[in-house]
Amino acid sequence: MTNPESRFGKFHANQSLLLLITWLVIVVASSILPVVGIVLATLGFIFVLLLFVMGIMNAVNGKAERLPLIGGYDIIK
């Protein structure tokens, strides 16, 4: 059963949404830029993958730690 008022759940949903937006920005930017886009896509994929793993590890361990560089924003309140 889920709890829509869970602060822990909202925190990690917010972090996931920020990660999704970051990934979308990287994909769009890398598709617009012809040669630099390949490097941007590769580095962006590695960056998003590392943040994704960090987020999963934090959630599994019951921690509410913000992701580096992108975690300082709150979209879901």
PyMOL commands that set and color helices and strands:
alter all, ss='L'
color gray80, all
select helices_A, chain A and resi 7-32+36-60
alter helices_A, ss='H'
color red, helices_A
deselect
rebuild
show_as cartoon
